[in-house]
Amino acid sequence: MSIYNSLKDSDLLGLLRSGNEKAFAEIYERYWGLMFHHVLKMTGDKDETKDLVQELFTNLWLNAEQIESETMFLQGIKFLT
C-alpha cells in the first residue's frame, strides 16, 4: 500500500505540479475509470474513448506545472462523479 493513496487530491496535484510520477500514477488510478465511463457515454465507442482518455492523462502529465488552480481541476473531476 502506497502513501499516495491516502493523500487528498489537492496534495497529489501539488506533487504532480513538481513532477512527481507516483502522484500522477495515483491520480490516474483514481480517475481513469471515471473518465473512461464519462467519455464513453459521449462517444459510444470504446476504442475512441481509450484514446481520448489516454490523451487527457498524457496532457495532464506534460502540462502539470501549468495547473494553476487545484480547485478548478478538482471541481472538474468532481463534476463527473
C-alpha positions in Angstrom: 0.0 0.0 0.0 1.4 3.3 -1.1 1.3 6.5 1.0 0.0 8.2 -2.1 -3.4 6.5 -2.0 -4.0 8.2 1.4 -3.3 11.7 0.2 -6.0 14.2 -0.7 -6.4 15.1 -4.3 -5.1 18.6 -3.6 -2.0 17.2 -2.1 -1.5 14.9 -5.1 -1.9 17.9 -7.5 0.7 19.8 -5.7 3.1 16.9 -6.0 2.1 16.4 -9.6 3.0 20.0 -10.4 6.5 19.3 -9.2 6.9 16.3 -11.5 6.1 13.5 -9.0 5.4 10.4 -11.1 3.9 8.5 -8.2 1.4 11.3 -7.6 0.5 11.2 -11.3 0.0 7.4 -11.1 -2.3 7.7 -8.1 -4.4 10.4 -9.9 -4.5 8.1 -12.9 -5.6 5.1 -10.8 -8.3 7.2 -9.1 -9.8 8.8 -12.1 -9.1 6.7 -15.2 -12.2 4.6 -14.8 -14.4 7.6 -14.1 -13.1 9.5 -17.1 -13.5 6.4 -19.3 -17.1 5.9 -18.3 -18.0 9.6 -18.8 -16.3 9.9 -22.2 -17.8 6.6 -23.3 -21.3 8.0 -22.7 -20.4 10.8 -25.0 -18.7 8.9 -27.8 -20.3 5.4 -27.6 -17.0 4.0 -28.9 -14.6 2.1 -26.6 -11.5 2.5 -28.8 -12.1 6.2 -29.3 -12.7 6.6 -25.6 -9.5 4.8 -24.6 -7.6 7.1 -27.0 -9.2 10.3 -25.7 -8.8 9.4 -22.0 -5.1 8.4 -22.7 -4.6 11.8 -24.4 -6.2 13.6 -21.5 -3.8 12.0 -19.0 -0.8 12.4 -21.2 -1.6 16.1 -21.5 -2.1 16.3 -17.7 1.4 14.9 -17.2 3.0 17.0 -19.9 1.4 20.2 -18.6 1.2 19.5 -14.9 3.4 22.5 -14.0 0.8 24.8 -15.6 -2.1 23.7 -13.3 -2.8 27.0 -11.6 -5.8 26.2 -9.6 -6.2 22.9 -7.8 -9.8 23.9 -7.0 -10.7 24.3 -10.7 -9.1 21.0 -11.6 -10.8 19.2 -8.7 -14.2 20.7 -9.4 -13.9 19.4 -13.0 -13.2 15.9 -11.7 -15.9 16.0 -9.1 -18.4 17.2 -11.7 -18.0 13.8 -13.3 -18.8 11.9 -10.2 
